Amino acid sequence: MAFTFFFRDTHTLNHAVEHFVPAVSGRSKIRVWDAGCAMGPEPYTLAILLAEKMGKFSFQNLMILASDIDEQDTFGKTIMNGVYPEEELKRIPEDIFAKYFTPAEGKAAFHKIDASLTSRLQFIKHDLLSLKPVGESFSLIVCKNVLLHLQYNERIEVIKMFHKSLADGGLFTTEQTQKMPQECSHLFEQVVPDAQLFRKLAA
């Protein structure tokens, strides 16, 4: 889905970051999947929050796979270029904006994301309903713009796929409007009471 914006639902993302960072401390390869990334504001918001918490060395071991069905073939180029209109960046805290964004060359009222962030993202065109994951052993999967658009049975199968794609004890988070289907409740434990953040349990 194409609609999202920078620093949307940071309440949930901050919870995810708080539990994610200690869990991956010391790892040489850290994998995150943002499913339904649209034009990139959500995975870049997550990248910023992680960069602020992980420290430079640990952050360099992170790779965020950002995926979307991208039917018009426009999302990938935008995400990898990391250039966004000023209008879409107004919710970003001023200190964060100054740290990670610079005016884009040759494009008035556009800003470019710092290479320290763009180098941590990879875009993959992907249809969740294929039920074929983009990878495995993810420490965190974020899917906050898609599940509400799926039929209930489709939602169950996608969440089961996410479970299989997570490393042991990996985290999964989704939009606040989505409760964990009863059919998947044995696969996860809820981490905090005020956000849809879950930890993988052994099946």
N, CA, C and O of each residue as an XYZ file, in Angstrom:
812
protein
N       0.851     -1.194      0.000
C       0.000      0.000      0.000
C       0.883      1.238      0.000
O       1.941      1.244      0.628
N       0.465      2.272     -0.688
C       1.341      3.405     -0.938
C       1.271      4.481      0.143
O       2.151      5.340      0.195
N       0.261      4.462      1.002
C       0.108      5.566      1.937
C       0.833      5.303      3.257
O       0.493      4.378      3.995
N       1.816      6.116      3.533
C       2.479      6.129      4.825
C       3.303      7.405      4.890
O       3.394      8.130      3.900
N       3.903      7.691      6.033
C       4.705      8.913      6.142
C       5.778      8.718      7.200
O       5.704      7.798      8.014
N       6.779      9.596      7.178
C       7.887      9.504      8.116
C       7.407      9.712      9.552
O       6.565     10.569      9.822
N       7.954      8.915     10.460
C       7.678      8.978     11.896
C       6.198      8.772     12.203
O       5.631      9.420     13.083
N       5.593      7.863     11.462
C       4.226      7.433     11.733
C       4.267      6.328     12.783
O       5.113      5.437     12.708
N       3.373      6.373     13.749
C       3.247      5.350     14.798
C       4.600      5.037     15.442
O       4.989      3.874     15.551
N       5.295      6.060     15.857
C       6.592      5.847     16.514
C       6.423      5.182     17.881
O       7.377      4.616     18.415
N       5.234      5.246     18.442
C       4.988      4.558     19.709
C       5.326      3.070     19.578
O       6.072      2.519     20.387
N       4.773      2.440     18.563
C       5.024      1.014     18.352
C       6.463      0.759     17.929
O       7.099     -0.173     18.421
N       6.980      1.581     17.019
C       8.350      1.380     16.548
C       9.361      1.566     17.671
O      10.354      0.840     17.736
N       9.123      2.516     18.543
C      10.040      2.708     19.673
C      10.037      1.484     20.599
O      11.089      1.075     21.090
N       8.866      0.909     20.833
C       8.799     -0.329     21.611
C       9.615     -1.425     20.934
O      10.372     -2.142     21.589
N       9.456     -1.550     19.618
C      10.185     -2.571     18.878
C      11.687     -2.366     19.000
O      12.432     -3.319     19.230
N      12.127     -1.131     18.846
C      13.563     -0.813     18.934
C      14.089     -1.116     20.333
O      15.179     -1.670     20.481
N      13.324     -0.758     21.353
C      13.742     -0.961     22.743
C      14.026     -2.433     23.029
O      14.974     -2.750     23.747
N      13.216     -3.333     22.476
C      13.391     -4.759     22.723
C      14.337     -5.412     21.713
O      14.964     -6.430     22.007
N      14.432     -4.828     20.543
C      15.267     -5.375     19.476
C      16.758     -5.175     19.740
O      17.548     -6.108     19.601
N      17.133     -3.971     20.118
C      18.560     -3.631     20.220
C      19.301     -4.530     21.214
O      20.356     -5.057     20.860
N      18.804     -4.731     22.440
C      19.525     -5.647     23.344
C      19.586     -7.076     22.815
O      20.561     -7.787     23.059
N      18.562     -7.495     22.102
C      18.495     -8.880     21.629
C      19.537     -9.187     20.551
O      19.962    -10.333     20.402
N      19.947     -8.155     19.798
C      20.887     -8.390     18.692
C      22.297     -7.904     19.024
O      23.178     -7.930     18.165
N      22.511     -7.470     20.237
C      23.825     -6.949     20.634
C      24.913     -7.986     20.393
O      24.787     -9.137     20.813
N      25.973     -7.577     19.720
C      27.109     -8.446     19.476
C      27.015     -9.282     18.216
O      27.974     -9.979     17.882
N      25.909     -9.242     17.509
C      25.774    -10.043     16.291
C      26.474     -9.359     15.117
O      26.492     -8.132     15.018
N      27.044    -10.164     14.238
C      27.742     -9.624     13.072
C      26.809     -9.433     11.884
O      27.116     -8.658     10.978
N      25.672    -10.130     11.877
C      24.671     -9.966     10.831
C      23.302     -9.815     11.484
O      22.836    -10.700     12.202
N      22.673     -8.678     11.218
C      21.380     -8.366     11.832
C      20.397     -8.071     10.705
O      20.607     -7.153      9.912
N      19.327     -8.851     10.638
C      18.395     -8.759      9.510
C      17.009     -8.334      9.979
O      16.469     -8.861     10.952
N      16.446     -7.356      9.250
C      15.101     -6.848      9.509
C      14.333     -6.873      8.189
O      14.892     -6.588      7.130
N      13.056     -7.214      8.263
C      12.190     -7.185      7.086
C      11.050     -6.220      7.349
O      10.274     -6.409      8.286
N      10.948     -5.180      6.520
C       9.804     -4.271      6.550
C       8.921     -4.637      5.359
O       9.253     -4.327      4.214
N       7.803     -5.293      5.632
C       6.906     -5.792      4.593
C       5.779     -4.796      4.355
O       5.070     -4.416      5.287
N       5.614     -4.375      3.104
C       4.649     -3.341      2.790
C       5.232     -1.967      3.052
O       4.636     -1.140      3.742
N       6.418     -1.739      2.481
C       7.194     -0.531      2.822
C       6.747      0.710      2.075
O       7.184      1.813      2.402
N       5.873      0.556      1.067
C       5.437      1.686      0.244
C       6.644      2.445     -0.304
O       7.590      1.830     -0.796
N       6.619      3.779     -0.223
C       7.690      4.595     -0.805
C       8.920      4.714      0.099
O       9.902      5.353     -0.276
N       8.872      4.104      1.282
C      10.054      4.060      2.120
C      10.058      4.832      3.423
O      10.996      4.663      4.202
N       9.068      5.671      3.714
C       9.121      6.405      4.984
C       9.219      5.512      6.218
O       9.943      5.836      7.159
N       8.489      4.384      6.223
C       8.530      3.528      7.413
C       9.886      2.855      7.617
O      10.435      2.959      8.714
N      10.458      2.169      6.620
C      11.771      1.558      6.871
C      12.857      2.593      7.170
O      13.783      2.307      7.928
N      12.758      3.784      6.591
C      13.748      4.805      6.922
C      13.536      5.355      8.332
O      14.504      5.665      9.027
N      12.284      5.477      8.755
C      12.026      5.865     10.147
C      12.623      4.834     11.092
O      13.269      5.187     12.079
N      12.406      3.564     10.789
C      12.966      2.497     11.607
C      14.495      2.555     11.595
O      15.132      2.381     12.633
N      15.075      2.795     10.433
C      16.533      2.887     10.336
C      17.074      4.027     11.193
O      18.105      3.877     11.848
N      16.386      5.157     11.190
C      16.811      6.296     12.014
C      16.747      5.939     13.497
O      17.694      6.190     14.243
N      15.633      5.354     13.918
C      15.484      4.992     15.326
C      16.551      3.992     15.756
O      17.075      4.078     16.867
N      16.872      3.046     14.880
C      17.898      2.060     15.199
C      19.284      2.687     15.204
O      20.104      2.366     16.064
N      19.553      3.567     14.264
C      20.856      4.243     14.228
C      21.104      5.023     15.506
O      22.232      5.087     15.996
N      20.049      5.614     16.042
C      20.176      6.394     17.269
C      20.416      5.526     18.497
O      20.975      5.996     19.488
N      20.000      4.262     18.443
C      20.085      3.382     19.609
C      21.215      2.360     19.546
O      21.720      1.934     20.585
N      21.617      1.960     18.341
C      22.516      0.829     18.209
C      23.994      1.196     18.321
O      24.812      0.360     18.706
N      24.333      2.407     17.996
C      25.743      2.756     17.911
C      26.261      2.479     16.508
O      25.748      1.598     15.819
N      27.269      3.222     16.084
C      27.729      3.193     14.698
C      28.204      1.810     14.270
O      27.844      1.350     13.186
N      29.002      1.141     15.090
C      29.578     -0.145     14.699
C      28.494     -1.198     14.520
O      28.464     -1.897     13.508
N      27.608     -1.312     15.496
C      26.541     -2.307     15.429
C      25.587     -2.019     14.279
O      25.110     -2.942     13.618
N      25.307     -0.745     14.038
C      24.381     -0.361     12.972
C      24.905     -0.779     11.602
O      24.121     -1.084     10.704
N      26.214     -0.796     11.439
C      26.797     -1.212     10.161
C      26.592     -2.696      9.886
O      26.782     -3.144      8.755
N      26.211     -3.458     10.892
C      25.925     -4.885     10.713
C      24.458     -5.155     10.385
O      24.047     -6.305     10.229
N      23.675     -4.082     10.282
C      22.235     -4.182     10.057
C      21.898     -4.112      8.572
O      22.476     -3.313      7.835
N      20.963     -4.949      8.138
C      20.375     -4.817      6.815
C      18.869     -4.887      6.940
O      18.329     -5.832      7.516
N      18.184     -3.880      6.398
C      16.731     -3.842      6.378
C      16.271     -4.171      4.964
O      16.565     -3.430      4.026
N      15.553     -5.274      4.808
C      14.955     -5.619      3.530
C      13.557     -4.996      3.498
O      12.679     -5.376      4.272
N      13.368     -4.050      2.606
C      12.097     -3.351      2.469
C      11.378     -3.921      1.252
O      11.918     -3.885      0.146
N      10.183     -4.439      1.436
C       9.480     -5.088      0.327
C       8.088     -4.512      0.137
O       7.446     -4.046      1.078
N       7.643     -4.559     -1.117
C       6.284     -4.154     -1.449
C       5.937     -4.749     -2.802
O       6.828     -5.059     -3.592
N       4.656     -4.911     -3.073
C       4.229     -5.449     -4.362
C       4.566     -4.484     -5.493
O       4.836     -4.923     -6.611
N       4.556     -3.183     -5.228
C       5.064     -2.145     -6.138
C       4.598     -2.361     -7.578
O       5.412     -2.547     -8.483
N       3.303     -2.336     -7.775
C       2.741     -2.656     -9.089
C       3.132     -1.657    -10.166
O       3.129     -2.003    -11.348
N       3.465     -0.434     -9.794
C       3.845      0.587    -10.772
C       5.359      0.707    -10.951
O       5.828      1.553    -11.712
N       6.117     -0.131    -10.260
C       7.587     -0.115    -10.363
C       8.181      1.262    -10.070
O       9.042      1.747    -10.804
N       7.714      1.880     -8.993
C       8.219      3.206     -8.615
C       8.871      3.235     -7.235
O       9.701      4.102     -6.961
N       8.503      2.298     -6.366
C       8.956      2.378     -4.978
C      10.457      2.153     -4.857
O      11.143      2.886     -4.143
N      10.964      1.149     -5.547
C      12.365      0.773     -5.388
C      13.328      1.904     -5.694
O      14.261      2.153     -4.931
N      13.107      2.586     -6.800
C      13.994      3.688     -7.188
C      13.961      4.801     -6.158
O      15.001      5.347     -5.791
N      12.758      5.142     -5.689
C      12.631      6.196     -4.675
C      13.361      5.823     -3.398
O      14.077      6.643     -2.823
N      13.180      4.584     -2.952
C      13.798      4.151     -1.706
C      15.315      4.147     -1.809
O      16.000      4.628     -0.907
N      15.838      3.616     -2.885
C      17.286      3.507     -3.004
C      17.952      4.864     -3.244
O      19.097      5.074     -2.843
N      17.239      5.781     -3.895
C      17.778      7.139     -4.045
C      17.709      7.908     -2.733
O      18.578      8.731     -2.448
N      16.684      7.645     -1.939
C      16.540      8.296     -0.639
C      16.285      9.786     -0.725
O      16.745     10.544      0.128
N      15.559     10.217     -1.741
C      15.244     11.639     -1.933
C      13.735     11.823     -1.791
O      12.951     11.149     -2.459
N      13.335     12.754     -0.901
C      11.923     12.940     -0.597
C      11.565     14.423     -0.558
O      12.398     15.251     -0.191
N      10.329     14.764     -0.934
C       9.898     16.161     -0.882
C       9.806     16.671      0.556
O       9.442     15.941      1.477
N      10.142     17.920      0.710
C      10.147     18.568      2.026
C       8.809     18.409      2.740
O       8.766     18.269      3.963
N       7.726     18.430      1.982
C       6.382     18.339      2.550
C       6.185     17.044      3.340
O       5.435     17.019      4.316
N       6.857     15.968      2.919
C       6.684     14.666      3.572
C       7.571     14.497      4.804
O       7.493     13.478      5.491
N       8.407     15.484      5.083
C       9.405     15.339      6.138
C       9.117     16.196      7.368
O       9.936     16.259      8.285
N       7.968     16.848      7.390
C       7.697     17.834      8.436
C       7.479     17.224      9.814
O       7.614     17.927     10.816
N       7.150     15.953      9.895
C       6.914     15.316     11.199
C       8.210     14.857     11.870
O       8.197     14.434     13.026
N       9.306     14.939     11.158
C      10.577     14.473     11.703
C      11.108     15.493     12.707
O      11.150     16.682     12.390
N      11.515     15.073     13.904
C      12.087     16.015     14.878
C      13.254     16.797     14.268
O      14.029     16.252     13.481
N      13.372     18.068     14.633
C      14.340     18.948     13.987
C      15.780     18.453     14.111
O      16.550     18.539     13.154
N      16.148     17.936     15.285
C      17.525     17.479     15.451
C      17.819     16.258     14.594
O      18.920     16.126     14.060
N      16.850     15.370     14.457
C      17.009     14.188     13.615
C      17.075     14.604     12.142
O      17.889     14.086     11.379
N      16.221     15.532     11.759
C      16.209     16.007     10.374
C      17.569     16.614     10.007
O      18.112     16.331      8.939
N      18.108     17.440     10.888
C      19.397     18.083     10.623
C      20.531     17.069     10.538
O      21.504     17.280      9.814
N      20.408     15.983     11.268
C      21.473     14.978     11.330
C      21.492     14.073     10.100
O      22.563     13.677      9.641
N      20.321     13.746      9.566
C      20.244     12.708      8.536
C      19.764     13.186      7.163
O      19.700     12.379      6.235
N      19.431     14.446      7.003
C      18.916     14.937      5.729
C      19.686     16.167      5.274
O      20.034     17.028      6.082
N      19.949     16.242      3.965
C      20.579     17.411      3.353
C      19.795     17.776      2.092
O      19.151     16.915      1.493
N      19.844     19.048      1.687
C      19.136     19.436      0.463
C      19.609     18.601     -0.736
O      20.808     18.387     -0.918
N      18.670     18.141     -1.534
C      19.006     17.343     -2.716
C      19.516     18.244     -3.828
O      18.932     19.291     -4.110
N      20.590     17.836     -4.447
C      21.172     18.631     -5.532
C      20.220     18.688     -6.726
O      19.727     17.663     -7.198
N      19.976     19.901     -7.198
C      19.182     20.093     -8.405
C      17.697     19.890     -8.238
O      16.960     19.894     -9.224
N      17.231     19.710     -6.994
C      15.804     19.511     -6.767
C      15.352     20.397     -5.617
O      15.554     20.065     -4.449
N      14.751     21.506     -5.949
C      14.300     22.446     -4.924
C      13.218     21.810     -4.066
O      12.346     21.102     -4.569
N      13.287     22.073     -2.752
C      12.306     21.574     -1.776
C      12.307     20.052     -1.668
O      11.298     19.456     -1.292
N      13.444     19.415     -1.999
C      13.639     17.990     -1.774
C      14.878     17.801     -0.914
O      15.814     18.598     -0.976
N      14.879     16.739     -0.111
C      16.028     16.441      0.735
C      16.449     14.978      0.553
O      15.627     14.103      0.278
N      17.736     14.749      0.712
C      18.313     13.421      0.538
C      18.719     12.849      1.893
O      19.283     13.545      2.737
N      18.422     11.572      2.078
C      18.773     10.879      3.310
C      20.255     10.516      3.287
O      20.803     10.171      2.240
N      20.884     10.596      4.431
C      22.308     10.323      4.549
C      22.635      8.891      4.099
O      21.850      7.964      4.298
N      23.803      8.743      3.495
C      24.231      7.449      2.972
C      24.373      6.392      4.063
O      24.283      5.197      3.780
N      24.595      6.818      5.301
C      24.681      5.852      6.401
C      23.377      5.090      6.569
O      23.373      3.972      7.084
N      22.259      5.688      6.135
C      20.951      5.037      6.205
C      20.614      4.315      4.906
O      20.174      3.166      4.935
N      20.815      4.971      3.771
C      20.463      4.333      2.498
C      21.279      3.063      2.272
O      20.814      2.132      1.613
N      22.488      3.025      2.815
C      23.325      1.832      2.641
C      22.822      0.642      3.445
O      23.244     -0.490      3.207
N      21.928      0.883      4.389
C      21.393     -0.191      5.236
C      20.070     -0.744      4.705
O      19.533     -1.695      5.273
N      19.535     -0.166      3.623
C      18.261     -0.613      3.071
C      18.452     -1.275      1.718
O      19.263     -0.846      0.898
N      17.688     -2.322      1.514
C      17.618     -2.978      0.206
C      16.157     -3.174     -0.132
O      15.399     -3.697      0.686
N      15.741     -2.761     -1.335
C      14.349     -2.920     -1.738
C      14.172     -4.210     -2.531
O      14.991     -4.543     -3.387
N      13.090     -4.932     -2.235
C      12.746     -6.154     -2.941
C      11.273     -6.080     -3.332
O      10.414     -5.845     -2.482
N      10.984     -6.279     -4.605
C       9.586     -6.354     -5.046
C       9.027     -7.709     -4.632
O       9.608     -8.747     -4.948
N       7.892     -7.699     -3.920
C       7.417     -8.945     -3.316
C       5.928     -8.873     -3.028
O       5.414     -7.849     -2.577
N       5.247     -9.976     -3.296
C       3.822    -10.115     -3.003
C       3.670    -11.023     -1.786
O       3.997    -12.208     -1.856
N       3.182    -10.488     -0.684
C       3.037    -11.280      0.536
C       2.143    -12.496      0.326
O       2.347    -13.532      0.961
N       1.158    -12.380     -0.557
C       0.227    -13.488     -0.751
C       0.843    -14.642     -1.534
O       0.206    -15.683     -1.701
N       2.060    -14.475     -2.010
C       2.782    -15.616     -2.566
C       3.163    -16.598     -1.464
O       3.422    -17.774     -1.719
N       3.192    -16.084     -0.222
C       3.576    -16.862      0.965
C       5.003    -17.400      0.856
O       5.363    -18.388      1.497
N       5.801    -16.731      0.032
C       7.214    -17.069     -0.095
C       8.019    -15.926      0.513
O       8.030    -14.834     -0.056
N       8.688    -16.129      1.638
C       9.391    -15.034      2.315
C      10.570    -14.516      1.507
O      11.091    -15.212      0.635
N      10.982    -13.304      1.799
C      12.136    -12.700      1.117
C      13.451    -13.191      1.716
O      14.521    -12.899      1.181
N      13.382    -13.926      2.810
C      14.584    -14.425      3.456
C      14.210    -15.168      4.723
O      13.050    -15.523      4.934
N      15.205    -15.397      5.561
C      14.972    -16.127      6.800
C      15.852    -15.555      7.903
O      16.713    -14.710      7.657
N      15.625    -16.023      9.105
C      16.419    -15.642     10.284
C      16.392    -14.140     10.544
O      17.405    -13.549     10.918
N      15.218    -13.523     10.342
C      15.067    -12.107     10.662
C      14.928    -11.926     12.170
O      14.268    -12.722     12.838
N      15.541    -10.894     12.695
C      15.401    -10.570     14.115
C      14.177     -9.703     14.381
O      13.695     -9.619     15.510
N      13.682     -9.058     13.325
C      12.496     -8.211     13.441
C      11.787     -8.186     12.100
O      12.418     -8.009     11.058
N      10.466     -8.364     12.129
C       9.629     -8.162     10.951
C       8.582     -7.116     11.298
O       7.874     -7.231     12.299
N       8.496     -6.094     10.454
C       7.508     -5.025     10.614
C       6.534     -5.117      9.437
O       6.950     -5.108      8.279
N       5.251     -5.204      9.741
C       4.220     -5.213      8.691
C       3.038     -4.404      9.207
O       2.147     -4.942      9.863
N       3.035     -3.112      8.908
C       2.067     -2.221      9.542
C       1.148     -1.514      8.557
O       0.386     -0.631      8.951
N       1.208     -1.889      7.274
C       0.358     -1.201      6.298
C      -0.390     -2.152      5.374
O      -0.989     -1.719      4.389
N      -0.359     -3.436      5.682
C      -0.864     -4.424      4.728
C      -1.972     -5.298      5.299
O      -2.994     -5.498      4.643
N      -1.789     -5.820      6.503
C      -2.663     -6.879      7.008
C      -4.125     -6.468      7.049
O      -5.004     -7.302      6.831
N      -4.403     -5.200      7.324
C      -5.794     -4.762      7.396
C      -6.489     -4.844      6.046
O      -7.718     -4.814      5.982
N      -5.714     -4.946      4.961
C      -6.305     -5.026      3.623
C      -6.516     -6.464      3.169
O      -7.061     -6.696      2.090
N      -6.093     -7.429      3.977
C      -6.199     -8.829      3.604
C      -7.446     -9.475      4.201
O      -7.967     -9.024      5.221
N      -7.910    -10.529      3.554
C      -8.970    -11.333      4.131
C      -8.436    -12.054      5.367
O      -7.230    -12.266      5.496
N      -9.339    -12.430      6.275
C      -8.901    -13.016      7.544
C      -8.018    -14.241      7.338
O      -6.972    -14.362      7.976
N      -8.418    -15.138      6.466
C      -7.631    -16.354      6.239
C      -6.284    -16.041      5.605
O      -5.288    -16.705      5.893
N      -6.252    -15.027      4.741
C      -4.982    -14.598      4.148
C      -4.052    -14.061      5.227
O      -2.849    -14.322      5.221
N      -4.632    -13.307      6.150
C      -3.854    -12.729      7.247
C      -3.195    -13.837      8.077
O      -2.027    -13.730      8.449
N      -3.938    -14.876      8.355
C      -3.400    -15.997      9.133
C      -2.202    -16.613      8.423
O      -1.170    -16.862      9.047
N      -2.332    -16.859      7.137
C      -1.251    -17.512      6.393
C      -0.026    -16.622      6.291
O       1.100    -17.115      6.360
N      -0.221    -15.328      6.130
C       0.921    -14.398      6.060
C       1.643    -14.346      7.404
O       2.873    -14.344      7.449
N       0.892    -14.303      8.483
C       1.517    -14.269      9.809
C       2.281    -15.569     10.081
O       3.353    -15.539     10.685
N       1.741    -16.699      9.644
C       2.465    -17.969      9.781
C       3.776    -17.933      8.994
O       4.793    -18.461      9.444
N       3.742    -17.311      7.822
C       4.966    -17.164      7.039
C       5.976    -16.308      7.789
O       7.162    -16.634      7.835
N       5.505    -15.212      8.377
C       6.406    -14.361      9.154
C       7.049    -15.162     10.288
O       8.248    -15.043     10.537
N       6.249    -15.972     10.967
C       6.771    -16.777     12.076
C       7.914    -17.665     11.612
O       8.945    -17.753     12.278
N       7.736    -18.321     10.477
C       8.778    -19.198      9.941
C      10.028    -18.414      9.530
O      11.139    -18.942      9.559
N       9.833    -17.148      9.149
C      10.943    -16.334      8.654
C      11.756    -15.699      9.778
O      12.867    -15.223      9.546
N      11.212    -15.690     10.985
C      11.901    -15.085     12.117
C      12.921    -16.038     12.727
O      12.722    -17.252     12.760
N      14.015    -15.461     13.207
C      14.946    -16.224     14.027
C      14.279    -16.568     15.351
O      13.273    -15.956     15.710
N      14.813    -17.520     16.070
C      14.276    -17.864     17.385
C      14.241    -16.616     18.268
O      15.244    -15.916     18.409
N      13.082    -16.350     18.856
C      12.934    -15.186     19.713
C      12.804    -13.874     18.966
O      12.802    -12.807     19.581
N      12.694    -13.941     17.630
C      12.559    -12.728     16.835
C      11.259    -11.998     17.102
O      10.306    -12.574     17.626
N      11.225    -10.730     16.738
C      10.087     -9.863     17.016
C       9.259     -9.602     15.766
O       9.791     -9.522     14.659
N       7.960     -9.471     15.958
C       7.027     -9.136     14.884
C       6.109     -8.034     15.381
O       5.575     -8.109     16.487
N       5.928     -7.001     14.552
C       5.016     -5.926     14.943
C       4.112     -5.559     13.781
O       4.517     -5.602     12.620
N       2.879     -5.195     14.116
C       1.900     -4.827     13.105
C       1.095     -3.622     13.587
O       1.333     -3.109     14.681
N       0.144     -3.174     12.771
C      -0.607     -1.963     13.100
C      -1.496     -2.187     14.328
O      -1.913     -3.307     14.623
N      -1.766     -1.101     15.022
C      -2.521     -1.176     16.264
C      -3.926     -1.725     16.074
O      -4.504     -2.294     17.001
N      -4.477     -1.556     14.878
C      -5.852     -2.011     14.634
C      -5.935     -3.517     14.451
O      -7.030     -4.080     14.446
N      -4.789     -4.181     14.301
C      -4.784     -5.614     14.022
C      -4.436     -6.419     15.275
O      -3.353     -6.268     15.840
N      -5.342     -7.249     15.690
C      -5.072     -8.162     16.795
C      -4.543     -9.478     16.231
O      -4.845     -9.840     15.094
N      -3.770    -10.173     17.016
C      -3.243    -11.453     16.579
C      -4.387    -12.459     16.406
O      -5.131    -12.696     17.358
N      -4.549    -13.054     15.227
C      -5.614    -14.055     15.054
C      -5.445    -15.213     16.041
O      -4.327    -15.627     16.344
N      -6.550    -15.715     16.525
C      -6.515    -16.816     17.483
C      -5.740    -18.006     16.932
O      -5.063    -18.719     17.673
N      -5.850    -18.211     15.623
C      -5.179    -19.343     14.981
C      -3.651    -19.225     15.010
O      -2.946    -20.204     14.764
N      -3.142    -18.023     15.311
C      -1.693    -17.806     15.356
C      -1.199    -17.516     16.774
O      -0.005    -17.305     16.985
N      -2.106    -17.506     17.736
C      -1.746    -17.058     19.079
C      -0.708    -17.949     19.749
O       0.041    -17.488     20.610
N      -0.659    -19.224     19.361
C       0.318    -20.131     19.966
C       1.727    -19.919     19.410
O       2.693    -20.485     19.922
N       1.838    -19.111     18.373
C       3.126    -18.894     17.719
C       3.902    -17.721     18.304
O       5.109    -17.606     18.090
N       3.214    -16.846     19.045
C       3.829    -15.615     19.540
C       3.376    -15.314     20.962
O       2.325    -15.774     21.408
N       4.188    -14.537     21.660
C       3.770    -13.931     22.924
C       3.826    -12.424     22.764
O       4.754    -11.896     22.151
N       2.832    -11.725     23.313
C       2.829    -10.267     23.221
C       3.857     -9.704     24.183
O       3.925    -10.110     25.343
N       4.661     -8.762     23.693
C       5.808     -8.255     24.457
C       5.407     -7.125     25.388
O       5.879     -7.060     26.523
N       4.542     -6.235     24.923
C       4.084     -5.097     25.731
C       2.570     -5.011     25.614
O       2.012     -5.410     24.592
N       1.890     -4.496     26.641
C       0.431     -4.493     26.599
C      -0.175     -3.410     25.714
O      -1.341     -3.508     25.333
N       0.601     -2.378     25.382
C       0.041     -1.225     24.680
C       0.510     -1.096     23.240
O       0.422     -0.013     22.662
N       1.006     -2.179     22.648
C       1.411     -2.169     21.250
C       1.320     -3.580     20.697
O       1.447     -4.561     21.431
N       1.098     -3.669     19.392
C       1.025     -4.974     18.738
C       2.445     -5.435     18.388
O       2.836     -5.480     17.222
N       3.193     -5.773     19.430
C       4.570     -6.231     19.316
C       4.650     -7.619     19.939
O       4.257     -7.819     21.088
N       5.163     -8.576     19.165
C       5.142     -9.974     19.574
C       6.518    -10.606     19.423
O       7.315    -10.202     18.576
N       6.780    -11.601     20.258
C       8.028    -12.378     20.170
C       7.695    -13.796     19.718
O       6.734    -14.403     20.189
N       8.503    -14.309     18.800
C       8.299    -15.653     18.280
C       8.482    -16.704     19.367
O       9.442    -16.670     20.137
N       7.543    -17.632     19.409
C       7.649    -18.824     20.238
C       7.938    -20.016     19.337
O       7.615    -19.991     18.150
N       8.531    -21.036     19.882
C       8.752    -22.259     19.113
C       7.405    -22.856     18.749
O       6.513    -22.956     19.591
N       7.262    -23.250     17.495
C       5.966    -23.784     17.028
C       5.699    -25.154     17.648
O       4.663    -25.763     17.378
